[in-house]
Amino acid sequence: MQSNTTHIIQPSIFKVISLKYKDIVELTKLRLSLLVVFSAVMSYLLSVKTTIIWADIIWLF
């Protein structure tokens, strides 16, 4: 007589973290956000006429 049992295989912790990370990146649209920050920093650097105030650049992040 055969028993019909199913075994639940739990994924490794690294697989779970990897999947969660991919979900977060997809939800926050990380590439688009970084592109916006990069363009803001470049615009600031191109438009400044005097010395660059690095504290202002940090505020853009």
N, C-alpha and C positions, 0 to 999 in steps of 0.2 A: 504494500500500500504506500502510495506516494503522498507526502504532505506538501501542500501548496503554501509555502511560507515565503515571504518576501523579505529581503534584507535591505534595510535602508543604509545607504552609504553616505556618511557625512563628509562634506568636502573639507579640505585642510584649511587651517586658519589663514594661510597665505592666499589661497584662492578666494576666500571670502573677502579679505581686505582688498585684494585686487579688483574684485567685482564692485565693491563699494566705492573705491577710488574712481573707477570708470564711470559709475553712476553720478558721482559728485561733479566730475569734470564735464560730463554731458549736460547736467542740469544747470551749472553755472556758466556754461559756455566760456571756458577758460581761455581759449585761443582768441576769441573776440574781445574779452576783457583785457587781455595783455596787449592786443593791438591798439585798443583805445588808450591805455596808459602810455604805451610807447609813442603814439602820435602826439599825445599831450606833452610829454617830455621833450620831444623833438621840436614841437612848436614853441615851447618856452625857450629852448636853447637858441633857436633861430631868431626869436624876436627880441631877446634881451640886448640892450645897447651898451650897458655898463658891465661891471663884473657879475659873474654868475653867483647867485645866492643858492648854495646847495641845500639849505634848509627848505627853501620853496620847492625844490625838485622832490625832496622826500615827502612833502605834503601831497604831491600829486599821486603818490602810491596809496 
